[in-house]
Amino acid sequence: MRGLEGSLNMVYINVIANISILCDCASWAPPPFMDDIGIVASKDMLAIDKASLDLVNEHYGAGDTFAKESGTSGNSQIDYGYSIGLGNRHYILINTDEEKNE
């Protein structure tokens, strides 16, 4: 088994907020460069990061927001994670804020 395939007992949550050009692990960070987007959850650690990256790109209006803002693209991490079996690059977003028509 490669990567984490078959690890079904995990749930990953990303809070897409206070996005700055530095990693949130840095001891200091410049002010956020865009508004908060929201929260996403998944059982697939790679799909959630890909969805988060796509949402940031969509809201910022750039093909690769982090490459534009910091010079470092997040896409290489997604590609590498996929190549070692950490998960899937494909996902389906379900907006739970929208009212359901029943």
Summary of the structure (lengths in Angstrom):
residues: 102
radius of gyration: 14.8
end to end distance: 42.0
largest distance: 48.1
contacts: 223
relative contact order: 0.21
helix: 30%
strand: 10%
